[in-house]
């Protein structure tokens, strides 16, 4: 899983097995964010979290709001009406940045299909690919 900023730069990464659902891995992935700022404490939480319908969970939304993070997660369509306020989806149009970042990571062949047996080796390759993406974004402006 990956957390990216508003421009598609990866700022948090987490690798886990394919068994747990995405909603269970969302908070550990958010815990990997550390953005250092000059003369200030490093930021560890985003202002807004834009995610797809796989993260639709009322307890998850409540935990995000409790941390001061605005959730932008559409409801799954179960064929019945939901009670309560509708989610604010004004930022949902920016979710393509995440998909584009996954496309950039997928361009590194070693990451596309995991052949590495050791998690440390795979994570090293993932961090290297993320660093190359960040460098490419810095050079291009």
Buried (B, 14 or more C-beta within 10 A) or exposed (E): BBBBBEEBBBBBBBEEEEEEEEBEBBEEBBEBBEEEEEEEEEEEEBEBBBBBEEBBBEEBBEBBEEEEBBBBBBEEEEEEEEEEEEBEEEBBEBBEBBEEBBEBBEEBEBBEEEEBEEEEEBBEBBEEBBEBBEEEBEEEE
